[in-house]
């Protein structure tokens, strides 16, 4: 259980989502370094209010993150009462399903592959022609899910539940960048494409081109600092920067960190 003993492991996910990762790193004897490269801001968008008002008409409600659930219930406190009693619910993964249960609702569908593609695969065997589907989420998410559902004849209502922005306070991110340059962090973990893009956007703004390419990207590209991604979508975002990431077979924070701990033990780092 001490595979990460004394190793500094950076966690770049939003601040409100770091607890699980930090706990696992500590369980392995590591030192979690929390440097959120992404800030989630609950939205009061017109589209979210509209989705709340049409709850009684929905045939399906799909949640792709706990934040979407938090936001929808914040603006529609009696959602469980307003919701069409025949409305079916799908979520992207078990963590979102567990969060939903705290609000008194149960997900009927959880895909084996915790991605938009995984959800679409499940809906392949479900007739959703002319069905009304509510999808609260951030508007910068990929269009794979809503477009795929529309192609199968569904009426998809996408509502902005929250915004994903660069952190207002960049102190911890700047500290992380310095740790990467000095190779004082054993690994950096990423849980979404935006956590990747935001880190390098801020690093590029903070450092000169040569230092950015050779010491920041360079250390991550050549494996002097390991990189772990929660799944292939995030892994692909890292590939765009020339970085090969460790990716687990099951796309969860727990399995990502298990994969990382195993790799560090194998390499005897």
Residue, then its C-alpha position, 0 to 999 in steps of 0.5 A: x500500500x506504499x507504492x507512492x511513498x513520499x511521491x508528490x502526485x498532482x491533482x488538476x481536477x476542480x477543487x470540489x472534486x479533489x477529495x477522492x483522489x487525495x484520499x487514494x494518493x494518501x492511502x498509497x503513502x503519497x503526497x497529493x498536490x492539489x492544483x485545480x486547472x479548472x473552475x466550475x461555476x454554477x449557471x443560472x442560464x435561461x436554458x436550465x430554467x426552461x429545462x426545469x419548467x419542462x420536467x413533466x414532459x421529459x421521457x429521459x434525463x441524462x446526467x454526465x457529471x455530479x455538478x450538473x445534478x447539483x446545478x439542476x436541483x439548485x434551480x429546480x428544488x422540487x425536481x423529483x416532484x415535477x419530473x414525469x413519473x415515467x421519465x427514465x434516467x441515465x448517468x455517465x458513471x457510478x460516481x454520478x449515480x451515487x451523487x444522484x441518489x443523494x437527491x432521491x433519484x435513481x439512475x436506470x442506466x450506467x454504461x460500462x464505458x464511462x464516456x459519451x460514446x459508452x452512453x450512446x452504445x447503451x441507447x443503441x438498443x433503446x427506441x428514443x424516436x421522438x422522445x424528449x431528452x433533457x441534458x444539463x451540462x457545460x456547453x463546452x462539452x463535446x457534442x458526441x452525445x447530443x448529436x448521437x441522440x438526435x441522429x436516433x430521432x430524439x428531441x434533445x434539450x441541452x441546458x447550460x448547468x455550469x460553466x468551466x473556466x480558468x481558475x481565478x487564483x492561479x497560485x497553486x497551478x503556478x506552483x505545480x508548473x514550477x514543480x514540473x520544471x524542477x522535476x519535484x513532482x512524480x506525476x500529474x493526473x488529468x480527468x478531462x481534456x479541459x484540465x489538460x488544455x488549461x494547464x498548458x494555456x496557463x504555462x504558456x502564458x507564464x513562461x518563455x517559449x523555450x522554457x515551456x517547450x523544453x522544461x514543461x512539455x519536455x519533462x512530461x513528454x519524456x517521462x521524467x514526470x509521469x502523466x496519468x489520464x482518467x480515460x482515452x478522451x483525456x489521453x487523446x487531449x494529452x497526445x495533442x501535446x506529444x504526451x503519452x499518458x497512463x490510462x486505466x481500463x476502467x475510467x475512474x479516478x480510483x483505477x487511474x491512481x491504481x494504474x499510476x501506483x502500479x507503474x511507479x512500483x514497476x519502475x521503482x521510481 
